[in-house]
Amino acid sequence: MKLGLRKWIKTSIFIFSFTFIVFFAMQANAGKDDNVFGWWWSDGIGWISLNNCSDPTSCSGNSYGVNINEDTNIISGHAWSDNIGWISFDQNDWSDDSSTVGPPGGFSSSGNQIGSSGWGRALNGRYFAHSSDGRDNRGGYDGWISLSGFGIDKTTDLATSLGSAFDKKVVNPLTGYGWGSNVIGWVQATSKYHKSYVSFDKKCLITDPTCAKHDHSFFEVTINSKNTATIVGGDVVNIDWEAKQTFYPTECTGSLGGNSSPYPDSDWTTKTSGWTYQTQSGTYNKIHVPPSGATTFRLTCTDNTNVYYDEVNVNASFTAGINGGACIDDLTSNPTITWTTNDPSPECVIEAMPFYADFTPYTIPSSGYLNASGSAPYTVVDTTFSTNNKNTFYKLNCRNGDTGTYEANVGPITSFTKMCSNAVDYTITKSPSSCNYLTETSDPTVYKADTMKLTLIPENFTADTDVSIDTTNGTPKGNINWAPSSQQFTYNTTSKDHNTIDADYTISFTELSKKIKSTTYNSSLNGYLIESIDLNIKATSQNTDTKKESLLYCYATCDPSDPTCKPCDPKTDPLCAPKPKTKPKYVPF
């Protein structure tokens, strides 16, 4: 009987093959759009082709194929057997020519699922089932194939081994057996000689930034409808997001980029984690921003199928500076302090530090912070200023954040001093700033230093002032020359400018050998400190203090401007001893 049935099937397939091919060539036309590839093997009918494509890019002949839904395991579409024709997994194809007949187990309410209650049907089993007198001509053959013994091995991914056509896919092998009764017999999904597999799109996980899409037509993040914002350091921002078209996010997560190191655990990451319940817009309020630099706030969302991201860039800066402290001349007025900040609602305080021991520092204002109005620059008068002070230094401290106006506490930011004074003063600079190194002269017993340059810079003089100098320490062997460009600070009553005084101080030394032999080598000076001369310089009017300046003269055993210079000690190093009749430069012994 089995052989007779198979012979009948082969005969009928030849008779009706043209009808099947023409009919299903028009309807079974998925091919590369289906996701099941490869072959099944039947004991009764041989090879069953599941797709006219060997992969999504290589297809031939009429389009057909089988598809399995990743989420439901519902199977659909058409397979082909050279011996039996079309095999359909679509319920609409299963009715007999004479009546509507379901599979032996009946239709499942959950759909035609592979590995569960699913079925396929060889369509030649439904044709010519009955003769004109109503007899069944199939001998019990109806074409049904049970799929309950099949499975999908979702622990194995064949994508890499199958080549680039399956990039961005997860390919799982089909396993197990189906049963096709007495004609088709056992249907095997995979063996060592063949294989079948189902290809699913690789899901773009919200945790995988490489597959997220950046497309403003579906998803956008803004601050005040813009993708960038510039704020005062310490301010917080409200970040809006909007999903568009068919994108309804179910989960979002935030991440930081750029200058995020000050706040590695920003509330952006905590406020953005979790579900958004399939809405299409929202706002994250009062997000903390690092107080300086550029920070990128990225929001990534998914609807469990697609992942989109967008980001906003926020530049934050908090600046403050004290521009003034206009020094007074008439010794009676209180100084006006000028200050500025980029904060439109500044909170600042000015610290005043009188420069003498018996006076206590004070602040402007005396308590709290300056809450300035208007726009920068701002001014304040130091009404506590004492005309008996010599100098008062001012320092500006500003903050942003700890009064509730902003949630992020930044500060204080400090801008350092400007000075007001009611007494004259001056500063002195010298060049070279440390040692002046001696050099030889034509007289082997005389050594001369280069010119030492002194510059006297006055402050707050209100009249011409004489300058005097005396030497209180140092008895050099040789000649000393003090040659200032002027013996007086001059004062211009119109412009209230003061001149500076430049002075040259030169010296010659004799008996240098004796001086060196009694001097210890100083490694920090790269030589021997031959002489330290203390100068007392005094402006003789308007109650100025006497300034003391030390001039250092040194001898080096090599040229100190030479980077390879490593002076030696002639008292301990024989290489430093003088040579007969010749005396190399910088070695005077």
C-alpha positions as CSV (number, residue, x, y, z in Angstrom):
1,M,0.0,0.0,0.0
2,K,2.8,2.5,0.9
3,L,4.5,1.9,-2.5
4,G,1.2,2.3,-4.3
5,L,0.5,5.6,-2.5
6,R,3.9,7.0,-3.4
7,K,3.5,5.9,-7.0
8,W,0.1,7.6,-7.1
9,I,1.7,10.8,-5.6
10,K,4.5,10.9,-8.2
11,T,2.0,10.4,-11.0
12,S,-0.3,13.2,-9.7
13,I,2.5,15.6,-9.2
14,F,3.5,15.3,-12.8
15,I,0.0,15.9,-13.9
16,F,-0.6,18.9,-11.7
17,S,2.9,20.4,-11.5
18,F,2.2,23.0,-14.1
19,T,-0.9,24.1,-12.2
20,F,1.0,24.3,-8.9
21,I,4.0,26.2,-10.3
22,V,1.9,28.8,-12.2
23,F,-0.4,29.3,-9.2
24,F,2.2,29.6,-6.5
25,A,4.7,31.4,-8.6
26,M,2.2,34.3,-8.3
27,Q,1.5,33.8,-4.6
28,A,4.5,32.3,-2.9
29,N,6.8,35.2,-3.7
30,A,8.6,36.1,-0.5
31,G,12.1,34.5,-1.0
32,K,14.8,36.8,0.4
33,D,12.3,38.5,2.7
34,D,11.7,35.2,4.5
35,N,14.0,34.2,7.2
36,V,14.2,30.3,7.0
37,F,17.0,28.9,4.8
38,G,18.4,25.5,4.0
39,W,16.8,22.1,3.5
40,W,14.8,19.4,5.3
41,W,15.1,15.7,4.6
42,S,12.1,13.4,4.3
43,D,12.3,9.6,4.4
44,G,9.4,9.4,1.9
45,I,9.9,12.3,-0.5
46,G,13.5,13.4,-0.2
47,W,14.7,17.0,-0.1
48,I,12.4,19.8,0.9
49,S,13.7,23.3,0.0
50,L,12.7,26.0,2.4
51,N,13.7,29.1,0.4
52,N,14.7,29.8,-3.2
53,C,17.6,31.9,-1.7
54,S,20.6,30.3,-0.1
55,D,21.1,33.6,1.9
56,P,19.5,37.0,1.9
57,T,21.6,38.1,-1.1
58,S,21.8,34.9,-3.3
59,C,18.5,33.8,-4.9
60,S,17.4,31.9,-8.0
61,G,14.2,30.8,-9.7
62,N,10.7,31.6,-8.5
63,S,10.4,33.4,-5.2
64,Y,9.2,31.4,-2.3
65,G,10.2,30.8,1.3
66,V,9.3,30.0,4.9
67,N,9.2,32.6,7.8
68,I,9.2,32.1,11.5
69,N,8.2,35.0,13.8
70,E,10.9,35.5,16.4
71,D,8.6,36.5,19.2
72,T,5.7,34.0,18.7
73,N,7.4,31.1,16.8
74,I,4.5,31.2,14.3
75,I,5.6,29.7,11.0
76,S,4.2,30.7,7.6
77,G,5.1,30.6,3.9
78,H,5.8,27.8,1.4
79,A,8.5,25.1,0.9
80,W,9.1,23.0,-2.3
81,S,9.7,19.4,-2.9
82,D,10.6,18.1,-6.4
83,N,8.6,14.9,-5.6
84,I,5.5,16.3,-3.9
85,G,5.3,20.0,-4.9
86,W,4.3,22.8,-2.6
87,I,4.2,22.5,1.1
88,S,2.3,25.3,2.8
89,F,2.4,26.6,6.3
90,D,-0.4,29.1,5.8
91,Q,-3.8,28.1,7.1
92,N,-5.6,29.8,4.2
93,D,-4.1,27.2,1.9
94,W,-5.2,24.1,3.8
95,S,-8.9,23.7,2.9
96,D,-9.9,20.7,0.8
97,D,-11.5,21.1,-2.6
98,S,-14.7,19.6,-1.3
99,S,-14.9,20.9,2.2
100,T,-12.9,22.8,4.9
101,V,-10.8,20.3,6.8
102,G,-8.4,21.2,9.6
103,P,-5.3,19.3,10.7
104,P,-5.7,16.2,12.7
105,G,-5.1,18.0,16.0
106,G,-7.3,20.9,15.0
107,F,-6.4,24.6,14.7
108,S,-4.5,26.1,17.6
109,S,-5.9,29.4,19.1
110,S,-2.2,30.5,19.6
111,G,-1.4,30.2,15.9
112,N,0.6,27.9,13.8
113,Q,3.7,27.6,16.0
114,I,6.7,25.5,15.1
115,G,7.7,23.2,18.0
116,S,4.2,23.4,19.5
117,S,0.9,22.8,17.8
118,G,2.0,23.8,14.3
119,W,1.4,22.1,11.0
120,G,2.4,22.2,7.4
121,R,0.5,20.6,4.5
122,A,1.6,19.2,1.2
123,L,-0.9,20.8,-1.1
124,N,-1.3,17.8,-3.4
125,G,-2.9,16.1,-0.4
126,R,-5.9,18.3,-0.6
127,Y,-6.6,18.0,-4.4
128,F,-8.5,15.2,-6.0
129,A,-9.3,13.8,-2.6
130,H,-12.7,12.5,-3.8
131,S,-13.9,10.9,-7.0
132,S,-17.3,11.8,-8.5
133,D,-19.0,9.2,-6.5
134,G,-17.6,10.5,-3.3
135,R,-14.9,7.9,-2.7
136,D,-11.6,9.0,-1.1
137,N,-8.9,8.4,-3.7
138,R,-5.9,9.1,-1.5
139,G,-5.8,5.9,0.5
140,G,-5.5,7.8,3.8
141,Y,-2.9,10.3,2.5
142,D,-3.8,13.9,3.3
143,G,-0.5,15.8,3.2
144,W,-0.4,16.9,6.8
145,I,3.1,17.3,8.5
146,S,3.2,17.8,12.3
147,L,5.8,20.4,13.4
148,S,5.6,19.7,17.1
149,G,8.9,17.8,17.1
150,F,10.9,20.7,15.6
151,G,12.7,23.3,17.7
152,I,14.9,26.4,17.4
153,D,18.3,26.3,19.1
154,K,18.6,29.9,20.3
155,T,21.8,29.2,22.2
156,T,23.7,28.8,18.9
157,D,24.5,31.6,16.5
158,L,25.7,30.6,13.0
159,A,25.9,34.1,11.6
160,T,29.7,34.4,11.6
161,S,30.2,31.1,9.9
162,L,27.7,31.9,7.2
163,G,29.4,35.0,5.9
164,S,28.7,38.7,5.4
165,A,25.2,38.1,4.0
166,F,24.1,37.5,7.6
167,D,25.8,40.6,9.1
168,K,23.7,42.2,11.8
169,K,21.7,38.9,12.1
170,V,21.3,36.2,14.7
171,V,21.1,32.8,12.9
172,N,19.7,29.8,15.0
173,P,19.7,26.2,13.7
174,L,16.4,24.3,13.4
175,T,16.5,21.0,15.3
176,G,14.3,17.9,15.7
177,Y,11.9,16.0,13.5
178,G,8.4,16.5,11.9
179,W,6.0,13.6,11.0
180,G,4.2,13.3,7.7
181,S,2.3,10.0,8.2
182,N,2.7,7.0,5.9
183,V,3.8,8.9,2.7
184,I,6.1,11.7,3.8
185,G,7.4,10.0,6.9
186,W,9.9,11.6,9.2
187,V,11.1,15.0,8.2
188,Q,14.6,15.9,9.7
189,A,15.6,19.5,10.2
190,T,19.4,19.1,10.5
191,S,22.0,16.4,10.2
192,K,25.7,16.1,9.4
193,Y,24.7,16.1,5.7
194,H,22.4,19.1,5.7
195,K,21.1,21.9,7.8
196,S,18.3,24.4,8.1
197,Y,18.3,27.6,10.1
198,V,16.3,30.7,10.9
199,S,17.7,34.2,10.6
200,F,16.5,36.9,13.0
201,D,17.5,40.6,13.0
202,K,20.1,41.3,15.7
203,K,18.2,43.3,18.3
204,C,19.6,46.7,19.0
205,L,19.9,46.7,22.8
206,I,19.8,50.0,24.6
207,T,23.1,49.1,26.2
208,D,24.8,48.8,22.8
209,P,25.7,52.3,21.6
210,T,27.0,51.0,18.2
211,C,23.6,50.1,16.9
212,A,21.6,53.1,18.1
213,K,20.4,55.5,15.4
214,H,20.8,59.3,15.4
215,D,17.8,60.7,13.5
216,H,16.0,63.9,14.4
217,S,13.0,62.8,12.4
218,F,12.4,60.1,15.0
219,F,14.0,61.4,18.2
220,E,15.4,64.7,19.5
221,V,16.8,66.2,22.7
222,T,16.8,69.9,23.3
223,I,17.3,72.7,25.9
224,N,15.0,75.6,25.1
225,S,14.4,74.1,21.7
226,K,18.1,74.1,20.9
227,N,20.8,71.4,20.8
228,T,23.4,73.6,22.6
229,A,23.2,75.8,25.7
230,T,25.6,78.2,27.4
231,I,25.0,78.7,31.2
232,V,26.6,80.1,34.3
233,G,28.6,77.5,36.2
234,G,26.4,76.2,39.0
235,D,23.1,76.7,37.1
236,V,20.8,73.7,36.4
237,V,19.1,73.0,33.1
238,N,15.8,71.4,32.0
239,I,16.3,68.9,29.2
240,D,13.4,68.1,26.9
241,W,13.0,65.1,24.7
242,E,10.5,64.3,21.9
243,A,9.9,61.0,20.0
244,K,8.3,61.3,16.6
245,Q,6.4,59.3,14.0
246,T,6.0,55.6,15.0
247,F,8.6,55.7,17.8
248,Y,7.1,55.2,21.3
249,P,10.0,54.7,23.8
250,T,9.5,52.2,26.6
251,E,12.9,52.7,28.2
252,C,15.5,55.4,28.2
253,T,19.0,55.8,29.7
254,G,21.3,58.9,30.0
255,S,25.0,59.1,29.7
256,L,27.6,61.9,30.1
257,G,30.4,62.9,27.8
258,G,33.0,65.7,27.6
259,N,34.0,67.5,30.8
260,S,32.0,65.1,33.1
261,S,34.8,64.3,35.5
262,P,33.7,66.8,38.2
263,Y,30.3,65.0,38.5
264,P,30.9,61.4,37.4
265,D,27.7,60.4,39.2
266,S,25.6,63.2,37.9
267,D,21.9,63.1,38.6
268,W,21.4,63.0,34.8
269,T,22.2,59.2,34.8
270,T,19.9,58.5,37.7
271,K,17.0,60.7,36.6
272,T,17.0,59.3,33.1
273,S,17.0,55.6,34.0
274,G,13.8,53.5,33.9
275,W,10.6,53.4,31.9
276,T,8.8,56.2,30.1
277,Y,5.6,54.2,29.5
278,Q,5.3,54.6,25.8
279,T,4.9,58.4,25.8
280,Q,6.4,60.6,23.0
281,S,7.7,63.6,25.0
282,G,9.0,64.5,28.4
283,T,11.3,66.8,30.4
284,Y,14.0,66.1,32.9
285,N,14.0,69.0,35.3
286,K,16.9,70.7,37.2
287,I,19.7,68.6,35.8
288,H,23.1,69.4,37.5
289,V,25.8,70.6,35.1
290,P,29.6,70.4,35.8
291,P,30.6,74.0,36.8
292,S,33.1,74.6,33.9
293,G,33.8,73.3,30.5
294,A,31.7,71.5,27.9
295,T,29.5,68.6,28.8
296,T,27.5,66.4,26.5
297,F,24.2,65.0,27.8
298,R,23.1,62.0,25.7
299,L,19.7,60.3,26.0
300,T,19.2,56.8,24.4
301,C,15.7,55.3,24.2
302,T,14.2,52.1,22.8
303,D,10.7,50.8,22.0
304,N,12.1,47.2,22.2
305,T,12.6,47.2,18.5
306,N,14.5,50.3,17.5
307,V,17.0,52.4,19.5
308,Y,17.5,56.1,18.9
309,Y,19.7,58.6,20.7
310,D,20.3,62.4,20.7
311,E,22.4,64.7,22.7
312,V,22.7,68.3,23.8
313,N,26.0,70.1,24.5
314,V,26.2,72.5,27.5
315,N,29.0,75.0,28.0
316,A,29.3,76.2,31.6
317,S,31.6,78.9,33.0
318,F,31.6,80.9,36.2
319,T,33.9,84.0,36.1
320,A,34.5,86.8,38.6
321,G,37.1,89.5,38.7
322,I,37.9,92.6,40.7
323,N,38.8,95.4,38.2
324,G,39.3,98.3,40.5
325,G,40.5,99.5,43.7
326,A,41.3,102.9,42.3
327,C,44.1,104.1,44.6
328,I,43.5,107.5,46.2
329,D,45.7,110.5,46.2
330,D,44.2,113.1,48.5
331,L,44.4,110.8,51.6
332,T,40.8,111.6,52.6
333,S,38.5,109.8,50.2
334,N,37.2,106.3,50.5
335,P,38.2,104.0,47.6
336,T,35.7,102.7,45.1
337,I,36.0,99.1,44.2
338,T,34.9,97.8,40.8
339,W,34.1,94.2,40.2
340,T,32.4,92.0,37.6
341,T,31.0,88.5,37.1
342,N,29.1,86.6,34.4
343,D,26.4,85.6,36.8
344,P,23.3,87.8,36.2
345,S,22.3,87.3,39.9
346,P,25.7,87.5,41.6
347,E,26.5,86.8,45.2
348,C,29.9,88.2,46.1
349,V,31.8,89.5,49.0
350,I,35.0,91.7,49.1
351,E,37.6,91.0,51.7
352,A,39.7,94.0,52.8
353,M,43.1,93.3,54.4
354,P,44.8,96.4,55.7
355,F,48.6,95.9,55.5
356,Y,49.8,96.5,59.0
357,A,49.8,94.3,62.1
358,D,47.3,96.1,64.4
359,F,44.4,96.2,62.0
360,T,41.7,93.5,61.7
361,P,40.6,92.5,58.2
362,Y,37.0,93.3,57.3
363,T,34.5,92.5,54.6
364,I,32.3,94.5,52.2
365,P,29.5,94.3,53.1
366,S,30.1,93.6,56.8
367,S,27.8,90.5,56.7
368,G,26.3,88.3,54.0
369,Y,27.0,88.8,50.3
370,L,26.7,91.6,47.8
371,N,23.5,91.0,45.8
372,A,24.2,93.3,43.0
373,S,21.5,94.7,40.7
374,G,21.8,95.9,37.1
375,S,24.6,94.7,34.9
376,A,28.3,94.3,35.4
377,P,30.6,96.0,36.1
378,Y,29.4,96.7,39.7
379,T,30.9,99.2,42.1
380,V,31.1,99.5,45.9
381,V,32.7,102.1,48.2
382,D,34.9,101.0,51.1
383,T,33.4,103.2,53.8
384,T,35.5,101.4,56.4
385,F,38.8,102.5,54.8
386,S,41.1,104.2,57.2
387,T,43.2,107.2,56.1
388,N,45.9,106.1,58.5
389,N,46.4,102.8,56.7
390,K,49.6,102.3,54.7
391,N,48.1,99.8,52.2
392,T,44.8,97.9,51.9
393,F,44.5,94.9,49.7
394,Y,41.2,93.7,48.4
395,K,40.0,90.2,47.4
396,L,36.8,89.2,45.6
397,N,34.9,86.0,46.5
398,C,31.8,85.0,44.5
399,R,29.6,81.9,44.8
400,N,26.7,80.4,42.9
401,G,24.4,77.8,44.2
402,D,24.0,77.5,48.0
403,T,21.1,79.9,48.6
404,G,18.5,77.9,46.8
405,T,18.5,80.0,43.6
406,Y,20.4,77.1,42.0
407,E,20.7,73.5,43.0
408,A,24.3,73.1,42.2
409,N,26.7,74.7,44.7
410,V,29.7,76.3,42.9
411,G,32.1,78.5,44.7
412,P,33.6,80.5,46.0
413,I,35.5,81.7,43.0
414,T,38.2,84.1,44.0
415,S,39.8,87.0,42.1
416,F,42.9,88.3,43.8
417,T,44.0,91.6,45.0
418,K,43.9,95.2,44.0
419,M,45.4,97.7,46.4
420,C,44.5,101.1,47.6
421,S,46.9,103.2,49.7
422,N,47.1,106.4,51.6
423,A,50.9,106.4,51.9
424,V,53.7,106.5,49.2
425,D,55.5,103.3,48.4
426,Y,57.8,101.9,45.8
427,T,59.1,98.5,44.6
428,I,62.6,97.5,43.5
429,T,63.6,95.0,40.9
430,K,67.1,93.9,39.9
431,S,68.7,92.2,37.0
432,P,70.2,89.7,37.2
433,S,67.8,88.6,39.9
434,S,70.3,86.4,41.7
435,C,74.1,86.3,41.3
436,N,76.1,88.7,39.2
437,Y,79.1,86.5,38.0
438,L,82.6,88.1,37.9
439,T,84.8,88.0,34.8
440,E,88.5,88.6,34.2
441,T,90.0,91.9,33.2
442,S,93.3,92.7,31.5
443,D,94.8,93.0,35.0
444,P,95.2,89.4,36.3
445,T,94.6,90.6,39.8
446,V,91.3,92.5,39.1
447,Y,87.9,90.9,38.3
448,K,84.9,92.8,37.4
449,A,81.1,92.1,37.6
450,D,78.7,93.0,34.8
451,T,76.5,95.9,35.5
452,M,73.7,95.2,38.1
453,K,70.5,96.9,37.0
454,L,68.1,98.2,39.6
455,T,64.7,99.7,38.8
456,L,62.7,101.7,41.4
457,I,59.0,101.9,40.7
458,P,56.9,104.4,42.8
459,E,53.3,104.1,44.0
460,N,51.0,106.9,45.1
461,F,53.4,109.8,45.3
462,T,51.8,113.2,45.3
463,A,55.0,115.3,44.8
464,D,58.6,115.0,43.7
465,T,60.6,112.8,46.1
466,D,64.3,112.5,46.6
467,V,66.0,109.1,46.8
468,S,69.1,108.3,48.8
469,I,71.2,105.2,49.2
470,D,73.8,103.8,51.5
471,T,75.8,100.6,51.8
472,T,75.4,99.0,55.2
473,N,77.2,95.7,54.6
474,G,80.0,94.5,52.4
475,T,83.6,95.8,52.1
476,P,84.6,94.9,48.6
477,K,88.3,95.1,47.5
478,G,88.1,97.5,44.6
479,N,85.9,100.2,43.0
480,I,82.2,100.7,43.4
481,N,80.1,102.9,41.1
482,W,76.4,103.9,41.8
483,A,74.9,105.7,38.8
484,P,71.2,106.3,39.0
485,S,69.4,107.9,36.0
486,S,67.9,110.3,38.5
487,Q,68.1,111.0,42.2
488,Q,64.4,111.8,42.4
489,F,60.9,110.4,41.7
490,T,59.1,113.1,39.7
491,Y,55.4,113.6,39.8
492,N,53.1,115.1,37.1
493,T,50.3,117.0,38.7
494,T,48.2,116.8,35.6
495,S,48.4,113.2,34.6
496,K,49.3,112.0,38.1
497,D,52.0,109.8,36.6
498,H,55.3,109.0,38.3
499,N,58.6,108.2,36.7
500,T,60.7,105.2,37.5
501,I,64.4,105.4,38.5
502,D,66.9,103.1,36.8
503,A,70.3,102.7,38.5
504,D,73.5,100.8,37.5
505,Y,75.6,99.3,40.2
506,T,79.1,98.2,39.1
507,I,82.0,96.8,41.1
508,S,85.6,95.6,40.6
509,F,87.4,93.1,42.8
510,T,91.0,92.6,43.6
511,E,92.7,89.7,45.4
512,L,90.1,87.4,44.1
513,S,92.2,84.3,44.7
514,K,92.3,84.9,48.4
515,K,88.6,85.5,48.4
516,I,87.8,82.3,46.6
517,K,90.0,80.1,48.8
518,S,88.2,81.4,51.9
519,T,84.7,80.9,50.4
520,T,82.6,77.7,50.3
521,Y,81.2,76.6,47.0
522,N,77.4,77.2,46.7
523,S,75.7,74.6,44.5
524,S,72.5,76.6,44.3
525,L,74.4,79.5,42.8
526,N,76.7,77.4,40.6
527,G,79.8,79.1,42.1
528,Y,81.3,80.9,45.0
529,L,79.5,83.8,46.7
530,I,82.2,86.4,46.8
531,E,80.3,89.4,48.2
532,S,76.8,90.3,49.4
533,I,76.2,94.0,49.5
534,D,73.1,95.3,51.3
535,L,71.7,98.6,50.0
536,N,69.4,100.8,52.0
537,I,67.3,102.9,49.6
538,K,65.0,105.6,50.9
539,A,62.6,108.1,49.5
540,T,63.2,111.1,51.8
541,S,59.7,112.5,52.0
542,Q,56.0,111.5,52.5
543,N,56.8,109.0,55.2
544,T,58.2,106.2,53.1
545,D,59.9,103.2,54.6
546,T,63.5,102.3,53.9
547,K,63.9,99.4,51.4
548,K,66.7,96.9,51.7
549,E,68.1,95.2,48.7
550,S,70.9,92.6,48.6
551,L,73.3,92.5,45.7
552,L,75.1,89.1,45.3
553,Y,78.4,88.8,43.4
554,C,79.7,85.3,42.6
555,Y,82.6,83.6,40.9
556,A,82.1,80.4,38.8
557,T,84.8,78.1,37.5
558,C,83.1,78.0,34.1
559,D,80.7,80.1,32.1
560,P,77.4,79.9,33.9
561,S,75.5,80.6,30.6
562,D,76.9,77.3,29.3
563,P,74.4,74.5,30.0
564,T,77.2,72.1,30.4
565,C,78.8,74.2,33.1
566,K,79.5,72.2,36.2
567,P,81.8,74.3,38.5
568,C,84.4,72.5,40.5
569,D,86.0,73.1,43.9
570,P,89.7,74.2,43.6
571,K,90.3,73.3,47.2
572,T,89.4,69.6,46.7
573,D,89.7,69.1,42.9
574,P,93.2,69.1,41.5
575,L,91.8,69.8,38.0
576,C,90.8,73.2,39.2
577,A,94.3,74.1,40.3
578,P,96.2,76.8,38.2
579,K,98.5,75.7,35.5
580,P,102.0,77.2,35.1
581,K,102.3,80.4,33.1
582,T,98.9,80.1,31.5
583,K,95.6,80.7,33.1
584,P,92.4,79.5,31.2
585,K,89.4,81.8,31.3
586,Y,87.3,81.4,34.4
587,V,90.1,79.6,36.3
588,P,92.1,82.4,38.0
589,F,94.6,80.4,40.1
